[in-house]
Amino acid sequence: MNNSDTLDKLKSLKLHGMFHAFKTNLDTGSTVGYTPDQLLAELVDAEYEDRMNRKIDRLVENAKFRYKASIELINFNKQRNIDRNQVLRLAECAFIDTHDNILITGPTGIGKSYIASAIGHQACAKGYKVVYWSTPKLFAKLKQAKADNSYGKEISRILRAEVLILDDFGLYPLDNQSRLILMEIVEDLHGKTSMIFTSQLPVSAWFEMIGEKTIADAVLDRIVHDAHRIEAVGESMRKVRPKKLDFEPGYQ
């Protein structure tokens, strides 16, 4: 068997990492310096890394993030009241294994969505399933799903997540149908899935925003107790951002 046959079989078996590593070694003549076990180890490592990278890409794509965000690009200016050590600890994603929630509050434009997305990207990089939703859009989607009998399918995607990001929570007061949907999601995910909420409203105003005492008590008891809180302050970052950039800037 010649090397061309081996490459064809690697490609046929969809061992893309091995294929590219072996081809590179052949093209550069690097195989000469390897023992058989060293060459095999390098090919296996290349295949493992390739599969992990593709898995992360799939997780990020399926999450539907609002931003392509990075922990390294968060602005930790002291005036914003964002604790670097706290965010870096959360980026280690231990909160997911303990099913803790994160509540990120602050004025519009302060970077709440970016921070939530950055933590979400970090979770994807560690192999966790993340789902991102704008809360108003999620409620609208699920209301429509109830009308066309696709609710079960839509909610099942949410319930499979290991991290659910609900962005712009409390942007509008909740109507009765939205309250019931929120209660169902929180009830089903409590103790099983970590939730990250971003909101312009302080947590103290969430009870009134939810708007019905029994449901508000039940929801807040499940999402606020022992949650990690980031309470950002300051001027909107949109006022200082450049007009055009080809990448997500590091001012969030």
Secondary structure by P-SEA (a helix, b strand, c coil): ccaaaaaaaaaaacaaaaaaaaaaaaaacccccccaaaaaaaaaaaaaaaaaaaaaaaaaaaaccccccccccccccccccccaaaaaaaaaccccccbbbbbbbbcccccaaaaaaaaaaaaaaabbbbbbbaaaaaaaaaaaaaaacaaaaaaaaaaaccbbbbcccccccccaaaaaaaaaaaaaacccbbbbbbccccccccccccccaaaaaaaaaccccbbbbbbccccccccccccccccccccc
